[in-house]
Amino acid sequence: EKGGYDWFMVKEIHEQPQAIADTLLGRIGADGRLQLDEMRLSDGELREVDKIIVIACGTSYYAGMVAKYAIEHWTRIPCEVELASEFRYRDPILDHTTLVVTISQSGETMDTLMAIRYAREQRARVLSICNTNGSTIPRESDAVIYTHAGPEIAVASTKGFLAQVVACYLLALYFAQTKGVKYGDEIRAILDELDKIPAAVQTVLDRGEQVRKLASDLAGSRSIMFLGRHVGYPVALEGALKLKELAYLHAEGFAAGELKHGPIAVIEEGVPVFVVVPPKARDQLQEKILSNIQEVRARGARTIALVEEGDDSVVAYADEIIRLPKVPTLLQPLVATVPLQIFACEIATQLGHDVDQPRNLAKSVTVE
Ligand code: F6R
């Protein structure tokens, strides 16, 4: 049942190209337009939406952070992201022109479900991105986009996350199409780029040995840091969460620009710091991240940079380079997350932990 792998988690990490391909499958109609089966909200209803609030927990929340960048960039509709457990306790401003988007792999997370009920009481419309057919959250939503990652058995989410990120892009592009915004050609171009992502993720998996070796070298670390900017920021948070969950190590993800506002104080000699480097095309972001790498290095950090192929700008500054296939900036989380999953999984197995059932965690969190 583990398909020849030692752990469900390893199997699920390797199923990610398929999970992405399946989530993209059948989304283009005969007319060449993007179609979403369970959309159930009419174009008229969607055109009324003037604010989007994405709500989720844990890893799914990080998918929501990526969604915000994509939604605002492609649709120009203001988008907020919020933790489900915080949302309804702060008196949020909602009405029928607000679209609440929830993201949940299991479809049973109680915090998220309670947020949906609250949002609907306030007359907001709710669209759910979910991996589990017929689960409670999609049943209580006005519309659904199903991810097709297949059942996720390991407690920590991997393929579920990448499929969620893909669904978020599809939602953003669908909105852009409905609004008829100026990005008509860009929509097609991005869909073409998305079609190439399963192969790109496969490339990252095929190079897993480098990351596993790095994990053996770093298995004795007390603490590991992750830095990112833009969509690399949620990737950094996800890298840290996986490491905490699986390896029980102290790990933190930061927005790289925040370093100097405090976190840099914890950087000591030898601390491993992963840095997600934005694609070269984003030269301003790149320049900033280069100086962040130098800042932590000057304090003795061991820097590991995740960088797109062909970009040698950081070579002089990083102790180790993990190469990523070249993809558009907004899509980079789909390739950049994968080495961090492999890393966390490998460190945890080296430390002798059960990566499928980490201590203290449950697959569906059905209490608030
Ligand atoms: C992390 C993880 C959790 C879940 C969170 C939400 O690896 O699995 O953080 O992402 O509990 O679960 P869902 O997506 O089922 O609502």
Boltz pocket constraint, residues with backbone or C-beta under 6 A from the ligand:
constraints:
  - pocket:
      binder: B
      contacts: [[A, 57], [A, 58], [A, 59], [A, 60], [A, 61], [A, 103], [A, 104], [A, 105], [A, 106], [A, 107], [A, 108], [A, 109], [A, 112], [A, 155], [A, 156], [A, 157], [A, 158], [A, 241], [A, 245], [A, 362], [A, 363], [A, 364], [A, 365]]
      max_distance: 6.0
